[in-house]
Amino acid sequence: MFAFLKDLDTDIRDALLAQLRNLWTHTSTAIEGNTLTLGETAFVLEEGLTISGKPLKDHEEVVGHAKAIDFIYDLIGRKSDLAEKDLFDLHKSVQPERVVDVYKPVGAWKIEPNSTVIVSGNDQIIFEYAPPKDVPELMQDWLALFQNTCKEKALNREDTLMAYARLHVSFVSIHPFWDGNGRMARLIANVPVIRAGFPPIIIPKERRQEYIESLSEYHLSVGTVTARSELLPNTDKLGRFIRFCAESWSESIKLVDNARKKQLERKTIERN
């Protein structure tokens, strides 16, 4: 059992997990353009029904993301190390729409370059992620970073936040898949967070622009990562992203606090 669920009655614990799943799934998919609202996301996941007029792809995305969260929870409960195959399986969950295109593999590393446009002041800059040929080596480095991070004992809140930021930023810098990298990063970087006893850090969809800008600021400061460069060349430039993540954490922490308040109210009534 995760530490943030400790001492909660079964029904309150299950309700809290459902709240976190719904919010995490809704925000992460909405950041990427999913049109389902929080209420619609919860309805799809809890009732197994579709929303009239909404794209099938949007339904598949939220169901896939919810399965990916279960995968993350299972991973946290395991004693074995994270492997390349685990990342491929996770990618198959967050990328449920099967594209019949050899250049867009699902559950495998990208084979074509990918990039994004970063706006800095009045300039528009084409920023390239790691070259495809370097991805296998870089992801071995990333997996080593992940294992070392998760082996650290008794992480406090500040260290946990740093662990999340380092794993998140380095994964996005590589952009190892043709699509789904943001959702993957927001999932897998939460493993040390939950292992340390905290609820997941959930990025609000309403702050999507700030999220992208804080990541872009770091990318521009360090440049394109390659197999010949450091995976995290300048952690001093992570300040803005860390502050953003700290603020974003408040929503899931509030859900946990509300669940504990409900538990306390129930115990008070039982004693009286």
C-alpha positions, 0 to 999 in steps of 0.5 A: 500500500502506498504511504499516502493511502495509509489508515484510510478505510477501503472505500475512501482509499478506492475513491481517492485512487479514482479521483487521482486516476481521473484527474491525472488522466484528464489533465495529461491527455488534455495537454495533448489535445484530448477534448473530454472534460474531467467529468466525461473522463471519469464517466468513461473510466467508471461506466465504460461508456462513450460520450456522444459526439466525441472522437473515438480516439479521445476515448481510447486515449483516456482508457489507455492512460488509466491502464498506464497508471495501473502499470505504474502502480504495479511497477512501484510494487515490483522489486525488479528494475525497470527495463526497456520492455517496460517502457515499450509496454507503457508506450503501447498503453498511452498510444492505443491508436494503432497507426499502420506506418513503419515510421511511427512505431508503437512500443519501439524507439523512434526511427525518424527525427522529431523536433518542436518550435520554441518561441523565445522573445521574438524568435521562433527556434526549431529545437531538435530532440535527440537523434534517433541513432542515439536513442538506444544508448541515451535511454540506457543512460536514462534507465540507469538514472531512473534506477539510481533515483529509485534506490535512494532511501527516505526521500524528503519532499524537496529531494522527491521534487528534484527526482521528478524534475530530473527524470521528466526533463531528461526523458523529454529531452531525448523524446525517444518515441515518435509520439506520446513522450509527454504523457510517458514523462508525466507517468514514469517520472512519478514512480519515485514520487509515489515510492517516497510516500507522496501522491503523484505530481499532476500538471494542470491543463490550465497551465499548459503554456507555463509547463511548455515554457518552463521545459523549453527554457531548459532545452534552450539552455542546454541544447540537443542531447546526444550520445556524446553529451551528458544526459543532464548537462546543467541542473542549475537551469531546472529552477523554473521547472522545479518551481512549476512542478512544486505548484502543480503538486498542490491539487493531488495533495489537496485530494489526499488531505480531503480524503484524510479529513473525510476519514477523520470525520468518520472516526469522530462520528464512530467514537460519538 
